[in-house]
Amino acid sequence: MTDQAMNFRDDRHPADSYEDVLARETRPVPDYMREGRQLGDGAMTVATDRYCSPAFLEKEIRHVWLKTWQFACREEDIPKAGDFHVYEVAGKSLIVVRQDDGSIKALHNVCLHRGRKLVTGKGCRSEFKCPYHAFTWALDGAYKSNPIPWDFPHIEPDEFSLPEALVDTWGGFVFINFDRDAKPLLDVIAPLATDFERFDFANRYRAIWVQKKCRCNWKALSEAFAESFHSITTHPQILPGIGDANSQFDCPNDYVSRQFSATGVASPFIAPLSEQEIFDHLTGARTRIAVDGGVKLPEGATARATLADLARQTLAAETGKDYSDATDGEMIDSILYDVFPNMSFWAGHVSNIVYRWRPNGLSPNEAIMDIMILKPVPASGERPRPAPVFEIGLDESMTLANDILGPGLAAVFEQDMLNLPQVQAGLEASETGRLYLGRYAEQKIRSLHLMLDRYIAEGEAAQS
C-alpha cells in the first residue's frame, strides 16, 4: 500500500474497514475485493451550473452521450429474429433489433423521408415501415421501397440505408455507442468483465424492472447512489445491518469505479448491537436477500457468517449449484461497479441490482432511473420471461412498486427520491455556485466529473 493510500485510510472512520471485515472471512477472498487504485489526494469542487444549465447539457450530449457505451437492453428482450427494443437518450432514438443470423444491430429510429419515428417501445417486425408514408427498410436497415418511387428518382437505394450505431454485448446486456469510432466495449469495462466472471450474468434473467422519472439532473440522481454515508440521515432504518460510513471505494480504471459496503455489521453511527440483534434486523427487513428469520445464533456465531450460509443454502436449492467457495461478501454485501457515464452493476451470486441513469429528453432538470434486478436461472434451466417495465411518473411515489420491489426496498428508494427535487432546487438556488466533494467516500462522484471534463475537453479540442 502506498503512502498516499495510507493517508486515505488515516482519514477514514475508525471503525472496522472493509479490509478488516474481509480479514475475518473463512474462505479465500478473491483479489478483486481488495482495495485498488485511488484517485489521489486533493480537494475537488464542482460548479452547480453543471446540473442546471441547458448549455452544459448540450455539451454533455455532444461530447459524452453520443460518444460513450451505454446498455440499451438485455439480450433476452430480443431473443428472436425481428424482435426489437427502442433505446432513447438525450433526444436520440435507436432500434435495437435481432437479425436473421442472430446478430444485433442498432438502427437510428428516424424515417429518412420526413423524419417520423419508425417504431416505439418494443415488438417484432419483419421490416420497418414508416406509419406516415410507408417508406420501408429491412431488418438490417437496407432500404426497400416507398409507395411512389417515380417521384423519388434522386434516392440511391444503396445510399439510403438507416444509419447505425455500434453494438456489442457482455453478460447478457446489449450495449450501444453512437460513435462509430469508439474504443471497444471490453477496453472500457475491462475490470467489470474480469471481476464478474464468477457470477455468470449471461445466465440470469430480469426478474424486476422499475423505471422512475425524477425532477432533478441526471448527475444528481446518479450521485444519490454513489456513496453510502447518506444512509446516516436518509436511510436510518438500514443502519443496524450495514457498514455505511466505513465502506471501501476505488477506481480500477478511468471508466469504472467501485463501492464495497459490508452487510451483517452495524453502522459505526449507532450504538453497538449484539450479533443476534443484527441478524434479527436483517432477516426481518427482507430487502435484497430473502432468508427465513427466527434463527437463534449459536454461541460465538456472527450475523454476517450465518446470513451468508443461509443465502448459500437458499440459492443452491434454487439453482442446483454449489456456492461453498463463495466468500461471505459475494453472498450478501453491496458491491457496486459504476461504468461511465450512467450504469451501475452489483456484483455477487444472489440477486443482482442494475441501475441506469439518463436525462429525460433534453431537460437538465429531469432524469430517468431504471432499476433492474437480475436473478439466476432456476435449477430447471428454463429461463423465465424477462419482467416488463413498471413506470413511475415524475410526481408519483416509489411505494407504487411495493408489490414489485417489496416494501422494504421500495421505501429505501422512496427516501432517495424525496431528497432529489430538493437537491435540484438547492443547486439552482446556490449562492456560492460550488459543491465540495469528499476525498475518499465520494470518489465515484469525483470520477464521474473528471471523466465528463475529459470527454468535453477532448471533444471541443477536436472541433477547434
TORNU-534410 format. One record per residue (C-alpha): residue in one letter; x, y, z. Coordinates in steps of 0.2 Angstrom, whole numbers, plus 5000, padded with zeros to 4 digits. Layout:
REM TORNU-534410
AXYZ/...
REM end
This chain:
REM TORNU-534410
M500050005000/T500750174995/D500950315007/Q499550414999/A498350265001/M498950255020/N498450445021/F496750405015/R496550265027/D497050385041/D495650495036/R494350365037/H493150325051/P494050225065/A492850085064/D493249925055/S493649955037/Y493049835023/E494849755023/D494649725042/V492949635038/L493749535024/A495149485036/R493849385046/E493249285031/T493449095032/R493549065014/P494949135002/V494549314997/P494749354978/D495949484974/Y494649594966/M493849634983/R495449714989/E495649894989/G496349964972/R496850114963/Q496350284971/L496050444963/G497350534974/D497350664987/G496650844984/A495050944987/M493850944972/T492451074970/V491051064956/A490151204949/T488251194952/D487851254935/R488351084928/Y486751024935/C485651164929/S486251244913/P485551194896/A487151244888/F488151124899/L486950984895/E487151024877/K489050994879/E488650834888/I487550774874/R488850814860/H490350754869/V489850624881/W488150544877/L488550524859/K490250464862/T490050334876/W489550154878/Q487850134886/F486749974889/A485149984879/C484349824884/R484549634889/E484849504875/E483349414882/D482249574877/I482649524859/P482849334858/K482149304840/A482449374823/G481449534821/D481249574840/F481749754843/H481849864858/V481950054857/Y483350144867/E483150334869/V484350454877/A484650644876/G483450664861/K484150514851/S483250354847/L483950184842/I483050024836/V484049884844/V483549734833/R483949554832/Q484449504814/D484049344805/D485849274808/G485749304827/S486749464827/I486149634833/K486049794825/A485649974832/L484750074819/H484350264820/N482450264823/V482150404811/C481250394794/L482450464781/H480950534771/R480050664783/G480850614800/R479450524809/K480050394822/L479850224814/V479350124829/T479050144848/G479350034863/K479749854858/G478949724847/C479349604832/R479449654814/S479949584798/E480349754791/F480249944797/K478850034788/C478550214792/P476750244798/Y476750414789/H477150374771/A477650194771/F479450214767/T480150044771/W481849974777/A482349794780/L482849724797/D484749764794/G484249944789/A484449924770/Y483150024760/K481749934752/S480450034745/N479150184745/P477450194738/I477850324724/P479650284718/W479350384702/D479350534712/F481050504721/P482250464707/H483550554717/I483650414730/E485050304728/P484550144737/D486250094742/E486550264750/F484850264758/S485050144772/L484650184790/P486150244800/E486850134813/A487650144830/L489050024837/V488349874846/D489249754857/T488749634871/W489349574888/G488449474902/G486849464893/F486749654891/V486649744874/F487749904873/I487650044860/N488850184856/F488350324844/D490150354840/R490650234826/D492550264830/A492350224849/K493650114858/P493049934860/L491749904874/L492949774883/D494349904884/V493150014894/I492349894905/A493849784907/P493849774927/L492049744927/A492049604914/T493549514923/D492949534940/F491149474936/E491649314928/R491249224944/F489449274943/D488849224925/F487749374922/A487349304905/N486449154913/R485249274923/Y483549344919/R482749514923/A481549474937/I481149664941/W481249824931/V480649984938/Q480850154929/K480650314939/K480650494931/C481350624943/R481350814945/C483250834945/N484850824934/W485450654929/K487050684938/A486150724955/L485150564953/S486650454949/E487650534964/A486250484976/F486850304973/A488750344973/E489150344991/S488550265007/F488650395021/H487050475016/S486250325025/I486550405042/T485150535039/T484250475023/H484050285027/P484250265046/Q483150105046/I484550015037/L486050065049/P485849905061/G486449795046/I487649885035/G489349965036/D489050135028/A490250265033/N491650145033/S491350075015/Q492850045003/F493050144987/D494250134972/C494350164954/P495150024944/N495250114928/D494650284921/Y492950214917/V492550104931/S492350154950/R491850044964/Q491050034981/F491049894994/S489849905009/A489849765021/T488249685026/G488049595043/V488949735053/A488149885061/S488450065055/P489850145066/F488550285069/I487350195080/A487550115097/P488449945097/L487249795094/S487349615098/E487649485084/Q485849425087/E485149605085/I486049625069/F485449455062/D483649485068/H483649655059/L484249585043/T483149435042/G481649545046/A482049685034/R481949565019/T482649685006/R483849604994/I484249445002/A482749335007/V483049205020/D482049145034/G482149235051/G481849165068/V483549085069/K484449095086/L486349115083/P487448985091/E488649045104/G490149135095/A489249145078/T489149305069/A487649385060/R488749405044/A489349225043/T487649155047/L486749255035/A487949215021/D487749025025/L485849045024/A486049135007/R487148995000/Q485948865005/T484448964998/L485248994982/A485948814980/A484148754982/E483548874968/T484948854956/G485648674959/K487448754960/D488748744974/Y489248904982/S490348834995/D491848934988/A491049104988/T491549225001/D490349295013/G490549465004/E490049384987/M488449314995/I487749465005/D488749635003/S488349784992/I489749784979/L489349914966/Y490349944950/D489950104941/V490350124922/F490450294915/P489350384911/N487750314918/M487750124923/S487950034940/F488149844941/W488049754958/A489249604960/G488849444969/H488049274967/V486249324974/S485049444965/N486049574956/I485349754956/V485749854940/Y485550044939/R485450164923/W485350354924/R485050474909/P484250644905/N482350644902/G482450714884/L483350874883/S482950944900/P484350974913/N483050974927/E482350804924/A483050624923/I482650444922/M483250304933/D483050124928/I483149994942/M483349814937/I483549654947/L484349504939/K484149334946/P485049164942/V484049054930/P483248914941/A483948744943/S482648684929/G483648784916/E482048864910/R482349044908/P480849144915/R480149284903/P481049454907/A480049574918/P479249714908/V479549894914/F478449964928/E478450154925/I478350284939/G478050464934/L478850624940/D477750664955/E477250484959/S477950384974/M479150234973/T477950154985/L476850114970/A478149974967/N477949904984/D477249734977/I478749734964/L480249784974/G479549734992/P479049875004/G480749875012/L481749914996/A480450024989/A480550135005/V482350155003/F482150214985/E480750324990/Q481850405003/D483150444990/M481850514978/L481150634991/N482950714993/L483150744974/P481950884970/Q482650974985/V484350944979/Q483951014962/A483151164969/G484651194980/L485851184966/E484851314956/A484751424971/S486551414977/E487451574982/T489151504981/G488951404965/R490051274971/L489951094978/Y491351014989/L491650834987/G492550714999/R494250644995/Y493850464998/A492050425001/E491450524986/Q492750454974/K491450394962/I490650564961/R492350644958/S492750514945/L491150554935/H491550734935/L493350714930/M492850604915/L491450724910/D492850864909/R493950754900/Y492650704886/I492150884884/A493850954883/E494350814870/G492850844860/E493051034860/A494851014855/A494450904841/Q493251034834/S494451184835/
REM end
